[in-house]
Amino acid sequence: MHQLSGRWKLGFFLAVLTAVSWGLLPIALAITLEAVDAFTLTWFRFLTAALGLGAILAWMGRMPRLGGIDRRGWLLLLIALAALTGNFVLYLVALLYTSPTINQVVTQLSPLLLMLGGIAVFHERFSARQWAGFLLLLIGLPLFFNRRLPELAHLNSGLGHEVALLVLASAVWAIYGLAQKMLLKQLQSQQVLVLLYAGAAVVLLPLSHPSHLLKVNVLQACTLAFSCANTVVAYGAFAEALRHWEASRVGATLTLTPLFTMVSMWALEHWAPHVVRPEQLNALSVGGALVVVGGSMLCALGNARAAAPSTQAVQTREAGRGSSPASP
């Protein structure tokens, strides 16, 4: 089992840095999407992430050896590639029509679906505290959407359609997470990611329009650069946090990501109202978001004594929302 450095303050700082980075990511993506389509933006993010992480791994002498991957490993890589690519694209398509905060709140389902998948595939245990957290999340979501609940019933259009895309994005991210966890027997997590980033860049190239990147204005160029750097930088901070602090506590800190998104959106609405569309959340929506975050935090802390299994589960979070993104 990994031995922690004991520098918990550094681990806490890095975990907060990761949460803030992922909290700002959907806002940056929403601004960039005004000029760049979802496929091109996703392709460019994967390309820059592959080059950035690849350069780091090459410098450290830790590039993956393809000859050491067996047939089962290649199959798992293909599954993870399809799931991660689908997650990134679905997340961005939904972001075209929903707000950053909605995206971050709904995608809190991602790590919970991964945990449930761990029960089914790896026969992991789900503690009473984690079940309570899962129930809280299910209660918090309708509170968050209190004013727009009737819209959720229409899955073919509007908010219901976009939320359905986010739920699907969370589900395929969980599939990716399970596949990556199985791949850890043959490759390190960073090696898996660099292969997936490179593979996704190749897969999405025929669907992308690189010329669109030349049409961005100064603000969109800045948000594009931030979105690309976020995948590598946030993951680096996240991985380092796991070296210094318990995985369950890192995971609990990362559940605060939607709150950073919500606060950032509130600040933009007041100080730069023309940059993003206003979200117009009422008090009950904010309360629902807090309940969702509380439920996610309970699930992350869950069975904190089971440090070894939880470490592997938390290590897969970044790529869904980039990241996690998951957020992507």
Order of alpha helices (4+ residues) and beta strands (2+ residues): alpha-alpha-alpha-alpha-alpha-alpha-alpha-alpha-alpha-alpha-alpha-alpha-alpha-alpha
